[in-house]
Amino acid sequence: MTAAVVEAVVRGVPGVDADRVLAAVDLRYIRGQTPDVTPAAGSGERVGRAEVAFALHVVLFADLLDAVPSAAAYVADGRRVVLDHAAVRTVAWPCGGLPPGREQVTRLLEPLGYERHATYPLTRLRMTGHAYAHLDRPEDVPQWFVSELHPDEFSAPFRRVVGDLLATSVDPLAAGDRDRLDRLAADGGLPVDDAAALVAALRRCFGRHHRLPVDRDLDLLAAESAEMAWIATEGTTANHCTDRVDDVTVAAEAERAAGRPIKDTIEVSASGRVRQTAHRAAPVVRTLTTVEGDPVERTVPGSFFELITRDRLPDGSLDLAFDAANATGIFAMTRPADDG
């Protein structure tokens, strides 16, 4: 896997500020694996699945920089981000034209070379978290944390609203996109142009693909689950991207000194080896409708930016684990500010 190939794929995705995001992402640690020669578009040179997976993370981080001002300010200070993981939320419920729950995302991740390596019960949230690492380069290619909310553990009115909302979901993947995914899964690589086209298609999957809720229904969802309310307005948007830093305590203090909306505390895993904190989610304005059909603007939490430090295991490998208590604490970043 080489930085030059990742860069070539990113630059081939329309609508991405490639110069900005590539200046912000630290690709130095993947250099030198193979000759670092940029493949030419149309050359037919193949891009491996790890490079496609990495390029997708870079593109989604570019979108997050556009959506989260505190993340943009973080990289504007000159930092080079080591992408550790991204997260996405799903609902374990029938979903219209999309597969239910995490299958919406795993159908995309598995052809890229990801495999689930751990499951975390998020009991307080009535959710389950699933961690996916890359089979080829687990320490280098960013992981995914895919969560599922379980509507069957909520009230009947809640389930009705969830069912009605998700029934409107449509699949953003076209036949050609599925063909590229199938070829990547079968061959482990694609030509550069096809890899860029696939990343562009996968990027579209990380968004909201159901209609927006009416305001009364959003209030009903929020009363029982801030997480489902977030999904109602934001869908399967990348909930956060994460910088892997040497010392999260030092990094958090620097963020606080810079006046950015950093979490008050650091989440520490039961092992003590994984430590996390995050910015509070950026507020976004969504135009909903009332039950009478009138437009109404609501300011709701959007995505956010996270910081993580991972220590090494006794065998020298990086501890790639997550932690249920940590995750629950980080999820609070998308709760309304007055919820704490």
N, C-alpha and C positions, 0 to 999 in steps of 0.2 A: 504494500500500500504506500503510495507516495502523495505528498502534498500537491505536487504539480497536477496529478490526475484529478484529485478532489477539486482543485481550483478550476480546472478545465470544465468539469461538470457544472459547478456553481455558475460559472460565467455563461454557460449555455442555457440557463433557466431564465426565461423572460420575466421582466418586472422586478428583478432582484438588484439591489445596489451592491454589486459584487465587490467593488473597490472598498466600500465601507466595511462590510462584514468580514472580508478576508483580511483587512488590516486589524480587525478586532479579535479574530480567532487565532490561537496559537497552534500552528501546524508544524512547528519546528520539531516536535517530538516524534512525528511520523516520517520525517525526512530520513533519507539514507537507507531505507529498507530495500529499495530497488533503485536503479538509475532514475534520477529526478528529472525526467524529460516530459515536457508538456505535450500531450497528444494533440494533433491537429483535428479540428472539426472536419468530419467527412472522411477521415483517414481510415475508418474501419477498425482502428486499434481498440482493443477490448478494455473495458473498465470492470474491475472485480466487484463482487457484491459488497465487500467491506468499504470500498471507496464510494459506491452508490449510497450505502447507509450513512457514511460520514457526511457526504454532500447534502443529504436530506436534512441532517441536523443543522448544518451551516445555514441552509436556506430558511429553515424554520426559526433559527436564531435571528436572521435578518428581519423576518417578520416581527419577532418579538421586540427588536430594537425600534421598529417603527411604532409599535403599540404601547411600549412601556417606557415612559420618559426617564425613570430612574435607572433603567438598564442602559439606555443610550448615554446618560450622564456618566455612568460607571466606565464605559469603554472610551468615552471622550477624554477621560483623564489619562489615557494612554495605556490602559491595561490590555494585555493579551489573554483572552479567556481560554482556559482548557475545558472544553465541553465534557461534562461528566454524565449528565442524563437530562432527558426531557420527560414530561409527564402529560398524561391525557386522561380524561374522565369519561366513562361510559356508563350505560344503564343496562342491567341484566333484565331486559324486558323486550317483547316484540317491537320492532323498530321499522315498520313500513318497508321501504325498498332496501334497507340495509340489514346486515346480520345483527343479531342482538348482542349487547354487551361487548366484551373485549374482542369478540370475533371481528368486529368492525376494524380493529387495529391489527390484530394478529394476522389477518389475511394479507396485510401489507408488510408486516415485519418479518414473517417467516421466510418469504422468498428473498429477503435481503440478508438472511443468514442469522437471524435472531432465534433464540430459544429461551423459553421460560426457565428460570433457575431457582425461583423462590416465590412463595405466596405468603401474604401478610394479612391476618384478620384485622380490619379496622372497625372494631366492634362498636365503639362509641358513635361512629358515623354511619353504621349499618352499611358498610362497604367492605370490599376485599381488594387488596392491592396485589398486583402480579408484576414481578421484575423480570425483564428480558435483557440478556447480555448477548453480545455477538460471538458466534462460535469460532470465528477465525482470529479475532483480535479483541478479546473481552476487556482488556485494560485500556485499549486505545480508542476503540469505537464507542461513542457514547451509548449508555444504556437507555432503556425505556422503563418508566413506572406507569403501568396501565391499571387504573382502578375501575371497579364496577360497583355501582350503587344497586341495592336490592329493594325494589319497591314493595315486594311482598311483605316487608317488615314495617310498612307504614300503613296509614289509614286507608279506608276504601275511597274517600274523596281524593286523596293524594294519588292513589293508583289510577283512578279514572282520568285525572288531569294528565298524568304521565303518559298513559296509554293513548289518549286523544292527540297529545302533542307529538309523540314519537311516531305515530301512524302516518304523519305527513313527511317522514324522512325520505329523501331521494338519494340514490347512489351517484356520486360524482365521477366514478370511474367509467370510462368508455371501453368499448370492446378492444380497441388498440392498446389501451393501458393494461388491460388484463392480459393481453398477449405478451406484452413486454415483461410483465411480472412472471408469467409462466416460463418464458425463455430464460429469465434471470435465475429462477428456481432450478431449471433443468441444467443450465450450462454454467452457472456461477459467474457470469459476466455478460456485458452487452457492449456494442460499439458506443463510442463517445456520444454521438448524436442521440442514440436511443436511450442512453443512460440519462442524459439531460432531459429528454422528453418524459421519461418515467419519473424523475424527481419532480418535475413540474406538475405531473398528474397527482403524485402522492401529496405534494404540498396542498393541493385543492381539497384533499380528504380531511385535512386538519382545520376544520371550520364547523360552522353550524349548518346542518342539512335538513333541519325541520323548520317549520314556521316559528315565528316569535309567539310567545304566549300572550293572551290578553292580560291586562294588569291585575285583574282579580285572581286569575289562576296563578300568576307569579307570586302574589302575596300568600296564597294557600300553600304553595310549594315551600316558600321561604320560612313559613311558620313551623314546618316540620323538618326541613333539611336545607341549610344554606348551600350545600353541595349540589342538590338537585336544582335549586334556583339558578345556580351558576351555569349548570349544563343547559338549562332552559334557554338562557340568553346567549351562551357562548358555544355550546355544542362540544365537538371534539377538537376545538382549538387547542394548540399546545398550551397547557395550563401554566407551565413554567419551563425555563431552561436554566442550567446550573453551571457555575464556574467552580472547578476543582482548585482550591487554593491550599497553600502550605500550612497556614494557620488561620482558621476561621475566626478565632477570637480577635486576632490583630486586624483581620479584614473587616470584621463587624465594627470595631472601634473606629476604623478609618471611615467607614460609611456613615457612622453616627456623627463624626466630626465634620463630614462633608454636608451634613444636613439632609441626607437621604433617608427614606422611610423604612429603616431597618427594624427588624423584630427586636423586642426588648431582651429576649433570652436566646440562648443557644441550646438546641436539642442535642442530647448526647445519647447514643445508642446504649443498650444494655451491656454490650461488649466494651464500650468506651472508645472504640476505634473509629466510629463514624460520628461526625459532629456537623450540624447543619444550622443555618439561619437563612433569613430571606427578607427581601423588601416586601412591604405591604402591596397588594395588588393595585394596579393603576385603575382609577375610575374611568368608566366609559359610559357614553350616553346611547341608549337604545330607544328607538321609537316603537312603543307598543300601541295597542288599541284598547279602548274600553269595551265593555260588553255591548255598548250602543254603537260601536264602530268608529268612535272618534279617536284621533291620534293623541297619544300622551307620551311625553319623554320621561324616561327613568334613568337616573344615574346608578349604575351597578358596578360591582367589582369585575375587572377584566383579568388579564394575565399578570404574572409577576416574575421576579428574578431571584434566584437562590444562590447561596454559597455553601460549599461543602468541603470538609477535610476528611480524607480517608487515610488511615494508617495501614501499615503492612502487617500481614499475618506472620506467624512464626516461620513459615516456609519461604518468606520473602515476597510472596505475591500480594497484590493490592487487595484489601478487603472491599469487595464489591457489594457487600450486603446493604440492605436497607433495614429499617427498624419500624415496627408498627407504631410505637409511641412517638418517635420522631416524625413519621409521616402525618400522624394525627395533628401534631403541633404545627407542622408546615401548612396543612390544609387550612388552618385558621387564617392564613393570609388573604384568602378570598371571602372571608366573612365581612359583612359591613363593619365599618370602624366602631360603631356604637355597640357591636356585639362583643368587643374585646378580642 
